[in-house]
Amino acid sequence: MTYHAKVIAGGKIVIPADLRRELGIKEGDSLAIERDGDGAMVLKTFSQIVSDVQSAFRPYRDPAVSIVDELIAERREEARREAE
């Protein structure tokens, strides 16, 4: 679906209400503005950026290794060293 917005005084753009509801954008939310390779402007929400970063790092993840377990082990080792 295509939405239309108008740039008003001060360079402000009002995102149509239907689109804000669809994307879960609320008053006070921050959006990142990027330019793609074609020079188009892309607005992204925080959750979209997190998803992009997770996707970028997914190929390097070893499913046999629990990152949480590694972190807990590291913290326990740090605590043990501090206690000595």
ZAMIVEX-830808 format. One record per atom (N, C-alpha, C): y, z, x; atom name. Coordinates in pm, whole numbers, plus 50000, padded with zeros to 5 digits. Each point is the difference from the previous one (the first is absolute). Layout:
v|w|u|keke
Y|Z|X|CA;
...
This chain:
v|w|u|keke
49883|50000|50085|N;
50117|50000|49915|CA;
50124|50000|50090|C;
50101|49931|49959|N;
50124|49992|50075|CA;
50105|50087|49934|C;
50069|50078|50080|N;
50109|50085|49952|CA;
50130|49951|50062|C;
50108|50030|49936|N;
50131|49960|50050|CA;
50088|50122|50016|C;
50080|50001|50105|N;
50094|50108|50024|CA;
50128|49938|50052|C;
50109|50073|49984|N;
50130|49952|50043|CA;
50055|50099|50103|C;
50059|49946|50104|N;
50065|50085|50100|CA;
50138|50034|49945|C;
50030|50131|49995|N;
50130|50045|49948|CA;
50082|50059|50114|C;
50115|50054|49967|N;
50093|50055|50099|CA;
49927|50093|50097|C;
50034|49987|50126|N;
49940|50085|50103|CA;
49862|49953|50042|C;
49958|49882|49957|N;
49869|49947|50037|CA;
49885|50066|49926|C;
50027|50068|49890|N;
49895|50069|49924|CA;
49922|49901|49915|C;
49870|50024|49992|N;
49911|49919|49918|CA;
49930|50094|49903|C;
50001|49964|49873|N;
49930|50079|49900|CA;
49863|49937|49978|C;
49895|50078|50026|N;
49863|49952|49979|CA;
49969|50014|49851|C;
49954|49894|49935|N;
49972|50008|49856|CA;
49907|50115|49965|C;
50028|50065|49888|N;
49926|50120|49958|CA;
49850|49973|49988|C;
49962|49885|49943|N;
49857|49969|49986|CA;
49930|49998|50136|C;
50065|49941|50098|N;
49943|49993|50135|CA;
49992|50138|50064|C;
50106|50080|49983|N;
49998|50137|50054|CA;
49885|50080|49941|C;
49981|49989|49869|N;
49889|50072|49935|CA;
49865|49950|50052|C;
49985|49869|50010|N;
49875|49941|50046|CA;
49964|50046|50140|C;
50101|50012|50087|N;
49976|50039|50140|CA;
50011|50150|50023|C;
50039|50074|49897|N;
50013|50144|50014|CA;
50120|50043|50082|C;
50104|49917|50001|N;
50122|50033|50075|CA;
50088|50088|49912|C;
50039|50114|50057|N;
50083|50096|49926|CA;
50135|50017|50069|C;
50095|50051|49927|N;
50134|50025|50056|CA;
49987|50090|50123|C;
50065|49960|50107|N;
49996|50078|50124|CA;
49894|49953|50098|C;
49905|49916|49954|N;
49899|49946|50091|CA;
50065|49911|50105|C;
49943|49999|50118|N;
50047|49912|50106|CA;
49912|49875|50004|C;
50064|49888|50026|N;
49928|49874|50014|CA;
50031|49943|50137|C;
49901|49937|50060|N;
50022|49931|50127|CA;
50028|49853|49968|C;
50092|49943|50074|N;
50034|49859|49983|CA;
49958|49927|50126|C;
49916|49899|49984|N;
49952|49921|50114|CA;
50032|49853|49974|C;
50002|49924|50108|N;
50009|49854|49987|CA;
49867|49945|50046|C;
49942|49912|49920|N;
49874|49940|50043|CA;
50028|49880|50090|C;
49896|49932|50043|N;
50014|49888|50093|CA;
50083|49885|49946|C;
50009|49989|49868|N;
50077|49893|49939|CA;
50143|50041|49972|C;
50038|50123|50037|N;
50135|50048|49976|CA;
50019|50060|49862|C;
49892|50012|49923|N;
50009|50062|49868|CA;
50012|50152|50015|C;
50068|50063|49907|N;
50017|50144|50000|CA;
49884|50063|49922|C;
49940|50102|50059|N;
49888|50069|49938|CA;
50035|50148|49988|C;
49992|50055|49879|N;
50021|50143|49978|CA;
49863|50066|49992|C;
49984|50113|50070|N;
49873|50072|49996|CA;
50025|50147|49973|C;
49910|50058|49921|N;
50004|50143|49976|CA;
49931|50072|50116|C;
50019|50130|50008|N;
49936|50080|50104|CA;
49849|49985|49992|C;
49943|50003|49879|N;
49854|49990|49987|CA;
49950|49863|50044|C;
50079|49895|49979|N;
49960|49868|50047|CA;
49999|49994|50153|C;
50097|50063|50063|N;
50005|50003|50146|CA;
49881|50077|50056|C;
49969|50115|49939|N;
49884|50078|50044|CA;
49873|49916|49987|C;
49986|49930|49890|N;
49883|49914|49979|CA;
49993|49890|50105|C;
50114|49940|50033|N;
50004|49896|50104|CA;
49956|50055|50136|C;
50049|50118|50035|N;
49965|50061|50128|CA;
49851|50035|50004|C;
49949|50055|49890|N;
49857|50033|49994|CA;
49915|49875|50016|C;
50041|49891|49935|N;
49926|49874|50012|CA;
50002|49946|50142|C;
50115|50016|50066|N;
50013|49950|50138|CA;
49908|50076|50096|C;
49980|50130|49975|N;
49918|50081|50090|CA;
49853|50007|49959|C;
49967|49955|49880|N;
49863|50008|49950|CA;
49898|49936|50094|C;
50029|49886|50062|N;
49899|49939|50089|CA;
49965|50088|50120|C;
50085|50093|50035|N;
49977|50085|50118|CA;
49930|50130|49965|C;
49977|50022|49873|N;
49938|50124|49953|CA;
49849|49989|50015|C;
49941|50106|50052|N;
49854|50007|50013|CA;
49948|50083|49882|C;
49933|49939|49903|N;
49954|50074|49883|CA;
49898|50110|50033|C;
49941|49994|50119|N;
49903|50102|50039|CA;
50070|50126|50052|C;
50131|49993|50021|N;
50074|50113|50055|CA;
50096|50053|49894|C;
49994|50131|49978|N;
50092|50063|49906|CA;
50124|50046|50077|C;
50113|49939|49968|N;
50125|50036|50066|CA;
50037|50144|49969|C;
49970|50043|49878|N;
50028|50139|49961|CA;
49919|50096|50085|C;
49871|49972|50017|N;
49916|50087|50083|CA;
50050|50003|50144|C;
50042|49885|50053|N;
50055|49995|50136|CA;
50126|50085|50011|C;
50088|49990|49902|N;
50124|50078|50001|CA;
49971|50150|49995|C;
49909|50039|49913|N;
49964|50142|49990|CA;
49942|50049|50132|C;
49914|49921|50062|N;
49940|50039|50128|CA;
50108|50014|50108|C;
50095|49907|50002|N;
50110|50009|50097|CA;
50082|50126|49979|C;
50032|50031|49874|N;
50080|50119|49970|CA;
49925|50128|50039|C;
49871|50002|49973|N;
49921|50117|50037|CA;
49996|50017|50151|C;
49987|49890|50073|N;
49998|50006|50145|CA;
50135|50049|50053|C;
50109|49952|49943|N;
50133|50046|50039|CA;
50015|50151|49975|C;
49955|50044|49882|N;
50010|50142|49966|CA;
49916|50084|50095|C;
49880|49950|50038|N;
49914|50073|50093|CA;
50068|50015|50136|C;
50062|49887|50048|N;
50069|50006|50129|CA;
50118|50095|49998|C;
50075|50001|49888|N;
50116|50090|49988|CA;
49957|50146|49996|C;
49882|50027|49942|N;
49951|50136|49987|CA;
49954|50055|50134|C;
49964|49912|50093|N;
49950|50047|50130|CA;
50110|50052|50089|C;
